[in-house]
Amino acid sequence: MSETPPTKKRKPPVKKPRLITSTRGPLEPVVDTEEGLTRVCELVAAAEGPVALDTERAGSFRYSQGAYLVQLRRQGAGTFLIDPTAFPDLKPLDEAIGKGEWILHDATQDLPCLSEVGMHPRLLFDTELAAKLLNFERFGLAAVTEEVLGIALAKEHSAADWSTRPLPQDWLEYAALDVEFLIPLREKLWLKLSELGKDDWAEQEFDHLLHFEPPAPKPDPWRHVPGSGKVHSPRNLAALRELWETRESIAAAEDKAPSKVLTNAAMVALAAGLPKGKRYMNAYEEFRHDRAGRKRADVWFAALSRAYKLSPKEYPPRRAPRIPGEVPDSRTFTHNHPQEADRWHRIRDAVAEVAGSLEVLTEIMVEPRTLRQLAWVLPDDASESQVLGVLQAAEARPWQIEHALSAIVEALKSE
């Protein structure tokens, strides 16, 4: 008798996430009056529990990087959309929240613009950072909400111009949904962190975020325009600098995103080509396709003309002056500092191995700039105390030092 082939086990069907397109309750009008803000503050102060917060900016449209909408939700109070441009600041709202925990997703994006309007957290939970500690493959808000809560959030207005007034109703629904589920999301993520023994790590990370400040602007910011690697000689760099400074001045005065004044591609093409007259500027395809830039052709050629009149002594150097103590980026390491690059690769691989064993993202284990700092300032065979000093100076958290210190020391040993 022939044996009956074993029956294949069917995989359970993948449950599709539930698509959410509107808030659970009716959405109140945008708060843009003193009376409205006072009412919100009273409701928020009377309620308890954490506060879900988010902001919407318009950096692709405006020169300002500030918030054009603040979304807030607290159980017992409700969801509110606040227009921060209608008020001198939002300090009354900050006082109403008091010591309550803030829940943010990717706090480093929202904290600077909330600080600008007078809001500062005393306690913080970052759902994106929690997802990274839990080694999620995707950690955008929509992806994390889908994985943890089984809910899909529409993201069709993520690139909208939030400086628009009045804001369309469907945009407001979208913005409100960004805080609608942050509170239950925080609860589920905290349970997962606690189950895996990562709750203490998370608390250290969140405490560190309370003191977050955005990095200082780089010197010679015109050197960092996308595509500027095509501009090489000092004379061309002088033209790029002049064009960038002119564009920056116009963008700031008109509160427009610089790329809405002159695109990066058009600016780089003009700086690299150095047209001899205004009529030759349209020979460059990048400029020809920049409708807004073409309207100011006289302005851009005047900027080029100023650069043409500079003496060679006034040209910028080919390379940006090095700031004392500054660590080169990874590209500079690879091309110009082979010994340091070798150390960097060894350290990076060792830290990645530790991160893998702990099931966290490598960038959470030790920040990339700290890895470069270790390779830049330490010699091979550096002692444990030397490595510890660099980690502490870089504000590495205790859990990171505990797990990564010995691996870094071993990686630094000469091969």
C-alpha distance (Angstrom), angle and dihedral (degrees) to the residues before:
residue distance angle dihedral
M1 . . .
S2 3.75 . .
E3 3.73 117.0 .
T4 3.77 118.5 -113.9
P5 3.80 108.7 -112.4
P6 3.77 112.9 -113.1
T7 3.76 115.1 -98.1
K8 3.79 112.9 -111.5
K9 3.75 114.0 -122.0
R10 3.73 112.7 -120.6
K11 3.74 117.7 -129.7
P12 3.78 112.8 -120.9
P13 3.81 110.7 -103.5
V14 3.76 115.0 -97.4
K15 3.75 108.2 -110.4
K16 3.77 110.8 -126.9
P17 3.80 115.2 -129.3
R18 3.77 116.1 -108.0
L19 3.80 110.1 -109.1
I20 3.79 113.2 -131.0
T21 3.81 117.5 -162.7
S22 3.80 102.7 161.0
T23 3.79 139.4 35.3
R24 3.77 121.2 -95.1
G25 3.80 92.8 -115.3
P26 3.80 134.4 28.4
L27 3.78 113.0 -70.2
E28 3.78 117.8 -120.6
P29 3.82 120.5 -132.6
V30 3.79 118.3 -89.9
V31 3.79 111.0 -80.5
D32 3.80 107.7 -119.9
T33 3.83 105.2 142.4
E34 3.79 132.4 77.5
E35 3.81 90.0 -120.7
G36 3.80 90.9 52.1
L37 3.79 93.0 48.5
T38 3.81 91.8 48.5
R39 3.82 89.8 53.3
V40 3.82 91.9 49.5
C41 3.79 91.7 49.0
E42 3.80 91.2 51.6
L43 3.81 92.2 50.4
V44 3.80 93.5 45.9
A45 3.81 92.8 47.4
A46 3.82 91.7 50.0
A47 3.82 93.3 51.0
E48 3.79 126.6 75.4
G49 3.77 137.7 -142.2
P50 3.80 133.4 49.0
V51 3.79 123.0 -30.2
A52 3.80 121.2 -130.1
L53 3.80 111.5 -144.1
D54 3.79 137.2 -178.6
T55 3.79 138.0 160.1
E56 3.78 136.2 -149.4
R57 3.80 119.7 -145.7
A58 3.79 134.9 -174.9
G59 3.80 102.6 -145.1
S60 3.80 92.5 141.7
F61 3.80 89.9 57.7
R62 3.82 107.2 26.1
Y63 3.78 134.8 49.9
S64 3.80 89.1 -133.6
Q65 3.79 115.9 85.7
G66 3.79 91.2 -161.7
A67 3.79 129.1 116.8
Y68 3.79 120.0 -83.3
L69 3.79 93.9 -177.5
V70 3.81 132.9 23.8
Q71 3.81 118.2 -159.8
L72 3.79 120.2 -159.5
R73 3.79 135.0 177.3
R74 3.79 130.3 179.3
Q75 3.78 125.3 169.9
G76 3.77 109.4 -110.6
A77 3.79 91.8 25.0
G78 3.80 105.9 53.7
T79 3.78 136.6 -139.5
F80 3.79 121.7 -45.7
L81 3.79 133.8 -175.3
I82 3.79 112.7 -154.6
D83 3.79 128.3 -166.9
P84 3.83 103.2 -141.6
T85 3.81 92.3 -170.3
A86 3.82 88.9 67.7
F87 3.82 92.9 64.6
P88 3.82 137.1 54.5
D89 3.82 86.8 -124.8
L90 3.79 141.8 -31.5
K91 3.80 97.5 -115.8
P92 3.84 91.9 126.8
L93 3.81 88.6 59.2
D94 3.80 90.9 47.9
E95 3.82 89.2 53.1
A96 3.81 91.0 47.8
I97 3.81 91.1 55.3
G98 3.80 89.9 46.2
K99 3.80 112.8 164.0
G100 3.78 93.2 -11.4
E101 3.78 117.4 131.1
W102 3.80 117.2 -99.8
I103 3.80 117.8 -140.6
L104 3.79 113.1 -156.1
H105 3.77 134.8 163.7
D106 3.81 110.2 -135.3
A107 3.79 93.8 -2.2
T108 3.81 94.0 -166.7
Q109 3.82 88.4 70.1
D110 3.80 95.8 50.9
L111 3.80 105.4 32.4
P112 3.85 96.8 72.1
C113 3.80 95.3 52.3
L114 3.81 92.4 42.0
S115 3.79 88.6 51.4
E116 3.81 88.6 53.6
V117 3.81 89.6 61.2
G118 3.81 93.9 46.3
M119 3.79 101.4 -95.8
H120 3.82 120.7 132.8
P121 3.82 127.1 169.5
R122 3.81 123.0 -128.2
L123 3.82 92.6 -171.6
L124 3.79 126.2 21.9
F125 3.81 143.0 -170.3
D126 3.82 118.6 -172.7
T127 3.80 111.7 -162.0
E128 3.81 92.7 -164.5
L129 3.78 92.3 52.7
A130 3.80 89.5 47.8
A131 3.81 89.4 53.5
K132 3.81 90.3 51.6
L133 3.80 91.2 50.7
L134 3.80 87.4 51.4
N135 3.81 89.8 51.5
F136 3.79 96.2 -120.3
E137 3.80 113.4 178.5
R138 3.81 91.1 -136.6
F139 3.78 123.5 29.4
G140 3.81 107.7 177.0
L141 3.80 112.7 122.9
A142 3.81 94.3 -105.9
A143 3.81 92.2 48.4
V144 3.82 94.6 47.3
T145 3.81 92.9 45.4
E146 3.80 89.7 50.8
E147 3.81 94.2 48.5
V148 3.80 97.1 44.0
L149 3.81 103.7 31.8
G150 3.79 102.3 22.1
I151 3.80 89.9 -122.8
A152 3.81 126.2 130.6
L153 3.79 117.2 -149.8
A154 3.79 120.1 -158.1
K155 3.83 112.3 -121.5
E156 3.81 101.7 -173.7
H157 3.83 94.9 122.1
S158 3.82 99.3 47.3
A159 3.81 92.0 110.7
A160 3.82 96.3 42.1
D161 3.80 123.9 130.5
W162 3.80 99.3 -105.3
S163 3.80 91.8 -173.9
T164 3.83 86.9 73.8
R165 3.80 113.9 117.1
P166 2.94 124.6 -125.9
L167 3.79 96.0 25.9
P168 3.83 114.3 -137.0
Q169 3.79 115.9 -108.0
D170 3.81 94.6 -118.8
W171 3.81 89.3 54.1
L172 3.80 89.5 52.7
E173 3.80 91.3 50.9
Y174 3.79 89.4 51.0
A175 3.81 91.8 49.6
A176 3.79 92.9 48.3
L177 3.80 91.4 52.1
D178 3.80 89.4 60.7
V179 3.83 88.7 71.4
E180 3.82 98.9 27.4
F181 3.81 94.7 90.2
L182 3.82 103.4 23.7
I183 3.81 93.6 100.6
P184 3.84 97.0 54.8
L185 3.81 88.5 38.7
R186 3.80 90.2 56.0
E187 3.83 90.7 49.8
K188 3.82 93.6 51.9
L189 3.80 93.5 45.2
W190 3.80 91.9 49.4
L191 3.80 90.3 52.9
K192 3.81 90.3 51.9
L193 3.81 91.5 48.2
S194 3.80 91.0 49.5
E195 3.81 93.2 48.0
L196 3.81 90.8 53.7
G197 3.80 95.0 44.0
K198 3.80 92.1 -113.4
D199 3.80 97.5 115.8
D200 3.80 92.8 98.3
W201 3.82 90.4 50.4
A202 3.79 89.5 51.1
E203 3.80 93.0 50.5
Q204 3.80 90.3 51.9
E205 3.80 90.4 50.5
F206 3.79 93.9 47.5
D207 3.82 92.2 48.1
H208 3.80 88.5 51.4
L209 3.81 90.6 52.3
L210 3.80 91.1 58.0
H211 3.80 87.5 75.2
F212 3.80 96.7 43.2
E213 3.78 117.6 144.0
P214 3.81 123.8 178.4
P215 3.81 114.5 -110.4
A216 3.78 116.8 -90.5
P217 3.82 115.3 -99.0
K218 3.77 113.9 -89.8
P219 3.81 117.9 -110.0
D220 3.79 114.4 -104.6
P221 3.81 93.0 17.7
W222 3.80 90.1 -175.4
R223 3.81 87.7 71.8
H224 3.80 89.8 65.1
V225 3.80 98.3 58.4
P226 3.83 107.8 130.6
G227 3.80 108.1 -98.6
S228 3.80 94.2 19.6
G229 3.81 89.7 124.6
K230 3.81 85.2 84.8
V231 3.82 89.6 66.5
H232 3.81 110.0 80.4
S233 3.81 119.1 151.3
P234 3.83 122.0 75.4
R235 3.81 89.9 -117.3
N236 3.79 92.1 55.2
L237 3.79 90.6 43.9
A238 3.82 88.8 54.1
A239 3.80 88.8 54.8
L240 3.80 91.6 48.7
R241 3.81 90.8 50.2
E242 3.81 92.2 50.0
L243 3.80 93.1 47.8
W244 3.81 92.1 46.9
E245 3.82 94.1 49.4
T246 3.79 91.2 47.7
R247 3.79 92.2 48.9
E248 3.79 91.4 46.8
S249 3.81 92.0 52.6
I250 3.80 92.7 51.0
A251 3.80 93.6 44.4
A252 3.82 92.4 51.1
A253 3.81 93.0 46.8
E254 3.81 93.2 49.0
D255 3.84 96.4 34.9
K256 3.77 91.8 -124.6
A257 3.79 129.2 139.6
P258 3.83 106.1 -99.9
S259 3.81 91.1 -121.2
K260 3.82 88.2 59.2
V261 3.80 88.6 60.1
L262 3.81 98.5 44.1
T263 3.79 124.4 -10.9
N264 3.78 119.9 -119.7
A265 3.80 90.4 -121.2
A266 3.81 92.7 53.6
M267 3.79 92.6 46.9
V268 3.80 93.2 50.0
A269 3.81 91.4 46.7
L270 3.82 92.0 53.0
A271 3.80 92.6 46.0
A272 3.80 92.5 48.5
G273 3.81 94.9 43.4
L274 3.84 100.9 39.8
P275 3.83 96.8 -156.2
K276 3.82 112.1 -145.4
G277 3.78 95.2 -141.9
K278 3.79 139.9 17.4
R279 3.79 92.0 -107.5
Y280 3.80 89.9 60.1
M281 3.80 93.9 57.5
N282 3.80 92.5 82.3
A283 3.78 88.7 60.9
Y284 3.80 86.9 80.0
E285 3.78 111.0 82.3
E286 3.80 93.5 -150.5
F287 3.81 91.3 57.4
R288 3.80 93.5 40.9
H289 3.80 90.2 57.2
D290 3.82 93.4 48.4
R291 3.79 102.8 91.0
A292 3.81 95.6 -179.1
G293 3.80 92.5 45.3
R294 3.81 93.5 50.5
K295 3.80 90.4 58.1
R296 3.81 88.2 65.0
A297 3.79 97.4 43.3
D298 3.83 90.5 130.8
V299 3.81 90.5 55.2
W300 3.80 94.0 50.3
F301 3.78 94.2 46.7
A302 3.80 89.6 49.2
A303 3.81 88.0 54.3
L304 3.80 90.9 49.3
S305 3.81 90.0 48.2
R306 3.80 90.8 54.7
A307 3.79 88.9 52.6
Y308 3.82 91.1 48.6
K309 3.82 90.3 56.3
L310 3.80 94.3 55.6
S311 3.76 118.9 107.1
P312 3.82 118.3 -123.9
K313 3.82 88.1 -105.5
E314 3.80 88.6 62.8
Y315 3.79 94.6 52.2
P316 3.80 117.2 107.4
P317 3.81 116.2 -111.8
R318 3.79 118.7 -98.7
R319 3.78 90.5 -111.2
A320 3.77 127.5 42.1
P321 3.80 113.4 -104.7
R322 3.78 110.4 -98.7
I323 3.78 116.0 -114.6
P324 3.81 112.2 -133.2
G325 3.78 109.0 -101.2
E326 3.81 94.1 11.0
V327 3.78 115.3 137.5
P328 3.82 116.7 -136.3
D329 3.77 119.4 -116.1
S330 3.79 120.3 -105.4
R331 3.81 93.7 -96.1
T332 3.80 92.3 54.0
F333 3.80 89.5 47.4
T334 3.77 92.3 55.2
H335 3.79 96.9 46.0
N336 3.79 104.1 35.3
H337 3.81 110.2 20.9
P338 3.82 110.2 46.7
Q339 3.81 96.5 167.8
E340 3.79 93.3 50.5
A341 3.80 90.0 42.2
D342 3.79 90.2 55.4
R343 3.81 90.5 52.3
W344 3.78 90.4 46.4
H345 3.81 92.2 53.5
R346 3.79 92.1 49.2
I347 3.80 93.0 48.8
R348 3.79 93.0 44.2
D349 3.81 92.6 51.5
A350 3.79 92.1 47.7
V351 3.80 93.1 49.8
A352 3.81 90.9 46.2
E353 3.81 88.9 54.9
V354 3.81 91.4 51.5
A355 3.80 90.8 47.2
G356 3.79 89.9 51.0
S357 3.78 92.4 52.0
L358 3.82 90.4 50.2
E359 3.81 92.6 42.4
V360 3.80 96.9 -125.1
L361 3.78 130.1 122.0
T362 3.81 113.9 -88.8
E363 3.81 92.0 -125.1
I364 3.81 88.2 59.1
M365 3.79 92.9 48.6
V366 3.82 92.8 58.5
E367 3.80 124.0 -10.0
P368 3.84 114.0 -110.4
R369 3.81 93.5 -121.1
T370 3.82 89.6 52.8
L371 3.81 90.0 53.4
R372 3.81 89.3 54.2
Q373 3.80 90.5 46.0
L374 3.80 91.1 54.5
A375 3.80 91.8 50.7
W376 3.80 93.0 44.8
V377 3.80 101.8 48.9
L378 3.79 103.9 29.0
P379 3.79 127.6 75.7
D380 3.76 125.3 -136.6
D381 3.82 110.0 -83.8
A382 3.81 90.8 28.7
S383 3.78 112.7 174.8
E384 3.78 123.8 -111.9
S385 3.81 90.4 -109.6
Q386 3.83 90.6 54.3
V387 3.80 92.1 51.1
L388 3.79 90.7 45.4
G389 3.80 90.8 52.1
V390 3.79 92.5 54.7
L391 3.79 92.7 46.2
Q392 3.79 92.4 49.9
A393 3.80 92.0 46.7
A394 3.80 88.0 52.9
E395 3.82 88.8 52.7
A396 3.79 95.0 -115.8
R397 3.76 109.8 176.9
P398 3.83 121.4 -113.6
W399 3.82 93.6 -109.1
Q400 3.80 90.5 53.6
I401 3.79 92.7 49.3
E402 3.79 92.1 46.7
H403 3.79 93.5 55.8
A404 3.81 103.3 31.5
L405 3.81 105.6 36.2
S406 3.80 100.2 83.7
A407 3.82 92.8 41.5
I408 3.81 90.7 54.3
V409 3.81 91.9 47.9
E410 3.81 90.4 52.5
A411 3.80 91.9 46.3
L412 3.80 91.4 53.5
K413 3.77 93.3 56.8
S414 3.80 112.7 109.9
E415 3.76 114.0 -100.7
